[in-house]
Amino acid sequence: MDWLHEDLNKLSGKSPLKEARTENMSPADRAWEKFKKSNESLIQTLFYGQQRSTVCCCKCTKESETYEAFSDLSLPLLSSSNMCSLKDCMQLYLNRETISGWNCPSCKDKRDAIKKFDI
């Protein structure tokens, strides 16, 4: 799919004709516009999406958000069952998880944090 996108990409190696005004856009919209500046194909239109990763410090509650375009997701499977639905796998992927050793930009120290994906 990546090869098809690259072959069909109308903007590959070209600079956009006009810059989009981003000052009044949300961070998610700005990230998507930045991605679209160099990616325009039927594959991108049909199969690409955007995910937000939010990490929140358990001590000071400082949040860090990043946005990333994706064309596929590696979903976890439920280990307790031989059968699980796509909904179950998506829910597991989108659940919060505790991570340790995150470098909090506010505390300036390694802290436990909660990480969550949203699409």
PyMOL commands that place a pseudoatom at each C-alpha (Angstrom):
pseudoatom trace, name=CA, resn=MET, resi=1, chain=A, elem=C, hetatm=0, pos=[0.000, 0.000, 0.000]
pseudoatom trace, name=CA, resn=ASP, resi=2, chain=A, elem=C, hetatm=0, pos=[2.897, 2.349, 0.764]
pseudoatom trace, name=CA, resn=TRP, resi=3, chain=A, elem=C, hetatm=0, pos=[4.356, 1.709, -2.694]
pseudoatom trace, name=CA, resn=LEU, resi=4, chain=A, elem=C, hetatm=0, pos=[1.027, 2.484, -4.348]
pseudoatom trace, name=CA, resn=HIS, resi=5, chain=A, elem=C, hetatm=0, pos=[0.770, 5.691, -2.356]
pseudoatom trace, name=CA, resn=GLU, resi=6, chain=A, elem=C, hetatm=0, pos=[4.310, 6.719, -3.347]
pseudoatom trace, name=CA, resn=ASP, resi=7, chain=A, elem=C, hetatm=0, pos=[3.660, 5.962, -7.033]
pseudoatom trace, name=CA, resn=LEU, resi=8, chain=A, elem=C, hetatm=0, pos=[0.355, 7.864, -7.016]
pseudoatom trace, name=CA, resn=ASN, resi=9, chain=A, elem=C, hetatm=0, pos=[1.508, 10.725, -4.779]
pseudoatom trace, name=CA, resn=LYS, resi=10, chain=A, elem=C, hetatm=0, pos=[0.848, 13.946, -6.716]
pseudoatom trace, name=CA, resn=LEU, resi=11, chain=A, elem=C, hetatm=0, pos=[2.972, 16.037, -4.330]
pseudoatom trace, name=CA, resn=SER, resi=12, chain=A, elem=C, hetatm=0, pos=[6.039, 13.807, -3.970]
pseudoatom trace, name=CA, resn=GLY, resi=13, chain=A, elem=C, hetatm=0, pos=[9.114, 16.035, -4.175]
pseudoatom trace, name=CA, resn=LYS, resi=14, chain=A, elem=C, hetatm=0, pos=[7.072, 19.134, -5.027]
pseudoatom trace, name=CA, resn=SER, resi=15, chain=A, elem=C, hetatm=0, pos=[6.446, 22.171, -2.908]
pseudoatom trace, name=CA, resn=PRO, resi=16, chain=A, elem=C, hetatm=0, pos=[2.798, 23.121, -2.397]
pseudoatom trace, name=CA, resn=LEU, resi=17, chain=A, elem=C, hetatm=0, pos=[1.460, 25.982, -4.478]
pseudoatom trace, name=CA, resn=LYS, resi=18, chain=A, elem=C, hetatm=0, pos=[0.032, 27.894, -1.545]
pseudoatom trace, name=CA, resn=GLU, resi=19, chain=A, elem=C, hetatm=0, pos=[0.444, 27.637, 2.184]
pseudoatom trace, name=CA, resn=ALA, resi=20, chain=A, elem=C, hetatm=0, pos=[-2.630, 26.855, 4.264]
pseudoatom trace, name=CA, resn=ARG, resi=21, chain=A, elem=C, hetatm=0, pos=[-3.383, 29.311, 7.039]
pseudoatom trace, name=CA, resn=THR, resi=22, chain=A, elem=C, hetatm=0, pos=[-2.910, 27.358, 10.244]
pseudoatom trace, name=CA, resn=GLU, resi=23, chain=A, elem=C, hetatm=0, pos=[-2.981, 29.975, 13.014]
pseudoatom trace, name=CA, resn=ASN, resi=24, chain=A, elem=C, hetatm=0, pos=[-6.674, 29.360, 13.818]
pseudoatom trace, name=CA, resn=MET, resi=25, chain=A, elem=C, hetatm=0, pos=[-6.495, 25.574, 13.456]
pseudoatom trace, name=CA, resn=SER, resi=26, chain=A, elem=C, hetatm=0, pos=[-6.439, 23.011, 16.229]
pseudoatom trace, name=CA, resn=PRO, resi=27, chain=A, elem=C, hetatm=0, pos=[-3.140, 21.135, 16.749]
pseudoatom trace, name=CA, resn=ALA, resi=28, chain=A, elem=C, hetatm=0, pos=[-4.712, 18.054, 15.145]
pseudoatom trace, name=CA, resn=ASP, resi=29, chain=A, elem=C, hetatm=0, pos=[-5.767, 20.006, 12.049]
pseudoatom trace, name=CA, resn=ARG, resi=30, chain=A, elem=C, hetatm=0, pos=[-2.318, 21.645, 11.792]
pseudoatom trace, name=CA, resn=ALA, resi=31, chain=A, elem=C, hetatm=0, pos=[-0.606, 18.238, 11.944]
pseudoatom trace, name=CA, resn=TRP, resi=32, chain=A, elem=C, hetatm=0, pos=[-2.957, 16.828, 9.290]
pseudoatom trace, name=CA, resn=GLU, resi=33, chain=A, elem=C, hetatm=0, pos=[-2.374, 19.844, 7.004]
pseudoatom trace, name=CA, resn=LYS, resi=34, chain=A, elem=C, hetatm=0, pos=[1.398, 19.421, 7.425]
pseudoatom trace, name=CA, resn=PHE, resi=35, chain=A, elem=C, hetatm=0, pos=[1.084, 15.741, 6.453]
pseudoatom trace, name=CA, resn=LYS, resi=36, chain=A, elem=C, hetatm=0, pos=[-1.105, 16.577, 3.440]
pseudoatom trace, name=CA, resn=LYS, resi=37, chain=A, elem=C, hetatm=0, pos=[1.423, 19.141, 2.140]
pseudoatom trace, name=CA, resn=SER, resi=38, chain=A, elem=C, hetatm=0, pos=[3.581, 16.291, 0.872]
pseudoatom trace, name=CA, resn=ASN, resi=39, chain=A, elem=C, hetatm=0, pos=[1.022, 13.483, 0.595]
pseudoatom trace, name=CA, resn=GLU, resi=40, chain=A, elem=C, hetatm=0, pos=[-1.856, 13.524, -1.869]
pseudoatom trace, name=CA, resn=SER, resi=41, chain=A, elem=C, hetatm=0, pos=[-3.047, 10.325, -3.481]
pseudoatom trace, name=CA, resn=LEU, resi=42, chain=A, elem=C, hetatm=0, pos=[-6.132, 8.175, -3.745]
pseudoatom trace, name=CA, resn=ILE, resi=43, chain=A, elem=C, hetatm=0, pos=[-4.475, 5.799, -1.237]
pseudoatom trace, name=CA, resn=GLN, resi=44, chain=A, elem=C, hetatm=0, pos=[-3.995, 8.666, 1.239]
pseudoatom trace, name=CA, resn=THR, resi=45, chain=A, elem=C, hetatm=0, pos=[-7.590, 9.797, 0.794]
pseudoatom trace, name=CA, resn=LEU, resi=46, chain=A, elem=C, hetatm=0, pos=[-9.054, 6.324, 1.304]
pseudoatom trace, name=CA, resn=PHE, resi=47, chain=A, elem=C, hetatm=0, pos=[-6.739, 4.635, 3.782]
pseudoatom trace, name=CA, resn=TYR, resi=48, chain=A, elem=C, hetatm=0, pos=[-4.866, 7.181, 5.908]
pseudoatom trace, name=CA, resn=GLY, resi=49, chain=A, elem=C, hetatm=0, pos=[-5.993, 8.507, 9.259]
pseudoatom trace, name=CA, resn=GLN, resi=50, chain=A, elem=C, hetatm=0, pos=[-4.514, 10.347, 12.200]
pseudoatom trace, name=CA, resn=GLN, resi=51, chain=A, elem=C, hetatm=0, pos=[-3.908, 9.255, 15.759]
pseudoatom trace, name=CA, resn=ARG, resi=52, chain=A, elem=C, hetatm=0, pos=[-3.246, 11.347, 18.809]
pseudoatom trace, name=CA, resn=SER, resi=53, chain=A, elem=C, hetatm=0, pos=[-0.919, 10.095, 21.507]
pseudoatom trace, name=CA, resn=THR, resi=54, chain=A, elem=C, hetatm=0, pos=[-1.415, 11.747, 24.896]
pseudoatom trace, name=CA, resn=VAL, resi=55, chain=A, elem=C, hetatm=0, pos=[1.004, 11.200, 27.758]
pseudoatom trace, name=CA, resn=CYS, resi=56, chain=A, elem=C, hetatm=0, pos=[0.067, 12.614, 31.182]
pseudoatom trace, name=CA, resn=CYS, resi=57, chain=A, elem=C, hetatm=0, pos=[2.472, 12.813, 34.131]
pseudoatom trace, name=CA, resn=CYS, resi=58, chain=A, elem=C, hetatm=0, pos=[1.049, 11.034, 37.186]
pseudoatom trace, name=CA, resn=LYS, resi=59, chain=A, elem=C, hetatm=0, pos=[2.748, 13.556, 39.523]
pseudoatom trace, name=CA, resn=CYS, resi=60, chain=A, elem=C, hetatm=0, pos=[2.091, 17.027, 38.027]
pseudoatom trace, name=CA, resn=THR, resi=61, chain=A, elem=C, hetatm=0, pos=[-0.584, 16.101, 35.409]
pseudoatom trace, name=CA, resn=LYS, resi=62, chain=A, elem=C, hetatm=0, pos=[1.370, 17.880, 32.615]
pseudoatom trace, name=CA, resn=GLU, resi=63, chain=A, elem=C, hetatm=0, pos=[0.176, 16.519, 29.253]
pseudoatom trace, name=CA, resn=SER, resi=64, chain=A, elem=C, hetatm=0, pos=[2.100, 16.033, 26.048]
pseudoatom trace, name=CA, resn=GLU, resi=65, chain=A, elem=C, hetatm=0, pos=[0.229, 15.445, 22.775]
pseudoatom trace, name=CA, resn=THR, resi=66, chain=A, elem=C, hetatm=0, pos=[1.617, 14.262, 19.461]
pseudoatom trace, name=CA, resn=TYR, resi=67, chain=A, elem=C, hetatm=0, pos=[-0.206, 13.586, 16.200]
pseudoatom trace, name=CA, resn=GLU, resi=68, chain=A, elem=C, hetatm=0, pos=[0.781, 11.025, 13.614]
pseudoatom trace, name=CA, resn=ALA, resi=69, chain=A, elem=C, hetatm=0, pos=[-0.679, 9.957, 10.281]
pseudoatom trace, name=CA, resn=PHE, resi=70, chain=A, elem=C, hetatm=0, pos=[-1.157, 6.226, 9.801]
pseudoatom trace, name=CA, resn=SER, resi=71, chain=A, elem=C, hetatm=0, pos=[-2.217, 3.819, 7.094]
pseudoatom trace, name=CA, resn=ASP, resi=72, chain=A, elem=C, hetatm=0, pos=[-2.371, 0.748, 9.314]
pseudoatom trace, name=CA, resn=LEU, resi=73, chain=A, elem=C, hetatm=0, pos=[-2.688, -0.081, 12.997]
pseudoatom trace, name=CA, resn=SER, resi=74, chain=A, elem=C, hetatm=0, pos=[-1.165, -3.032, 14.816]
pseudoatom trace, name=CA, resn=LEU, resi=75, chain=A, elem=C, hetatm=0, pos=[-3.973, -3.995, 17.147]
pseudoatom trace, name=CA, resn=PRO, resi=76, chain=A, elem=C, hetatm=0, pos=[-3.414, -6.148, 20.219]
pseudoatom trace, name=CA, resn=LEU, resi=77, chain=A, elem=C, hetatm=0, pos=[-5.387, -9.356, 20.633]
pseudoatom trace, name=CA, resn=LEU, resi=78, chain=A, elem=C, hetatm=0, pos=[-7.134, -10.411, 23.809]
pseudoatom trace, name=CA, resn=SER, resi=79, chain=A, elem=C, hetatm=0, pos=[-5.087, -13.259, 25.283]
pseudoatom trace, name=CA, resn=SER, resi=80, chain=A, elem=C, hetatm=0, pos=[-7.948, -14.584, 27.411]
pseudoatom trace, name=CA, resn=SER, resi=81, chain=A, elem=C, hetatm=0, pos=[-10.117, -15.626, 24.481]
pseudoatom trace, name=CA, resn=ASN, resi=82, chain=A, elem=C, hetatm=0, pos=[-9.789, -17.568, 21.253]
pseudoatom trace, name=CA, resn=MET, resi=83, chain=A, elem=C, hetatm=0, pos=[-12.332, -15.255, 19.651]
pseudoatom trace, name=CA, resn=CYS, resi=84, chain=A, elem=C, hetatm=0, pos=[-12.411, -11.496, 19.895]
pseudoatom trace, name=CA, resn=SER, resi=85, chain=A, elem=C, hetatm=0, pos=[-14.101, -8.862, 17.799]
pseudoatom trace, name=CA, resn=LEU, resi=86, chain=A, elem=C, hetatm=0, pos=[-12.530, -5.912, 16.012]
pseudoatom trace, name=CA, resn=LYS, resi=87, chain=A, elem=C, hetatm=0, pos=[-14.326, -3.720, 18.556]
pseudoatom trace, name=CA, resn=ASP, resi=88, chain=A, elem=C, hetatm=0, pos=[-12.597, -5.591, 21.408]
pseudoatom trace, name=CA, resn=CYS, resi=89, chain=A, elem=C, hetatm=0, pos=[-9.180, -5.133, 19.766]
pseudoatom trace, name=CA, resn=MET, resi=90, chain=A, elem=C, hetatm=0, pos=[-9.812, -1.426, 19.105]
pseudoatom trace, name=CA, resn=GLN, resi=91, chain=A, elem=C, hetatm=0, pos=[-10.929, -0.902, 22.702]
pseudoatom trace, name=CA, resn=LEU, resi=92, chain=A, elem=C, hetatm=0, pos=[-7.786, -2.601, 23.972]
pseudoatom trace, name=CA, resn=TYR, resi=93, chain=A, elem=C, hetatm=0, pos=[-5.637, -0.431, 21.668]
pseudoatom trace, name=CA, resn=LEU, resi=94, chain=A, elem=C, hetatm=0, pos=[-7.361, 2.772, 22.834]
pseudoatom trace, name=CA, resn=ASN, resi=95, chain=A, elem=C, hetatm=0, pos=[-7.242, 1.938, 26.570]
pseudoatom trace, name=CA, resn=ARG, resi=96, chain=A, elem=C, hetatm=0, pos=[-4.999, 3.954, 28.839]
pseudoatom trace, name=CA, resn=GLU, resi=97, chain=A, elem=C, hetatm=0, pos=[-1.791, 2.308, 29.974]
pseudoatom trace, name=CA, resn=THR, resi=98, chain=A, elem=C, hetatm=0, pos=[0.693, 3.212, 32.676]
pseudoatom trace, name=CA, resn=ILE, resi=99, chain=A, elem=C, hetatm=0, pos=[4.260, 3.701, 31.532]
pseudoatom trace, name=CA, resn=SER, resi=100, chain=A, elem=C, hetatm=0, pos=[7.265, 4.241, 33.758]
pseudoatom trace, name=CA, resn=GLY, resi=101, chain=A, elem=C, hetatm=0, pos=[10.363, 6.325, 33.228]
pseudoatom trace, name=CA, resn=TRP, resi=102, chain=A, elem=C, hetatm=0, pos=[8.745, 9.048, 31.088]
pseudoatom trace, name=CA, resn=ASN, resi=103, chain=A, elem=C, hetatm=0, pos=[10.803, 12.251, 31.034]
pseudoatom trace, name=CA, resn=CYS, resi=104, chain=A, elem=C, hetatm=0, pos=[8.248, 14.818, 32.198]
pseudoatom trace, name=CA, resn=PRO, resi=105, chain=A, elem=C, hetatm=0, pos=[8.969, 18.225, 30.617]
pseudoatom trace, name=CA, resn=SER, resi=106, chain=A, elem=C, hetatm=0, pos=[7.466, 19.983, 33.654]
pseudoatom trace, name=CA, resn=CYS, resi=107, chain=A, elem=C, hetatm=0, pos=[8.961, 17.941, 36.529]
pseudoatom trace, name=CA, resn=LYS, resi=108, chain=A, elem=C, hetatm=0, pos=[12.295, 17.583, 34.684]
pseudoatom trace, name=CA, resn=ASP, resi=109, chain=A, elem=C, hetatm=0, pos=[12.525, 14.036, 36.024]
pseudoatom trace, name=CA, resn=LYS, resi=110, chain=A, elem=C, hetatm=0, pos=[11.578, 10.486, 35.077]
pseudoatom trace, name=CA, resn=ARG, resi=111, chain=A, elem=C, hetatm=0, pos=[8.002, 9.835, 36.188]
pseudoatom trace, name=CA, resn=ASP, resi=112, chain=A, elem=C, hetatm=0, pos=[5.198, 7.334, 35.824]
pseudoatom trace, name=CA, resn=ALA, resi=113, chain=A, elem=C, hetatm=0, pos=[2.711, 8.500, 33.230]
pseudoatom trace, name=CA, resn=ILE, resi=114, chain=A, elem=C, hetatm=0, pos=[-0.549, 7.491, 31.567]
pseudoatom trace, name=CA, resn=LYS, resi=115, chain=A, elem=C, hetatm=0, pos=[-0.435, 7.012, 27.802]
pseudoatom trace, name=CA, resn=LYS, resi=116, chain=A, elem=C, hetatm=0, pos=[-3.544, 6.968, 25.623]
pseudoatom trace, name=CA, resn=PHE, resi=117, chain=A, elem=C, hetatm=0, pos=[-4.181, 6.771, 21.880]
pseudoatom trace, name=CA, resn=ASP, resi=118, chain=A, elem=C, hetatm=0, pos=[-7.165, 8.365, 20.143]
pseudoatom trace, name=CA, resn=ILE, resi=119, chain=A, elem=C, hetatm=0, pos=[-8.098, 8.215, 16.467]
for i in range(1, 119): cmd.bond("trace and resi %d" % i, "trace and resi %d" % (i + 1))
show_as sticks, trace
zoom trace
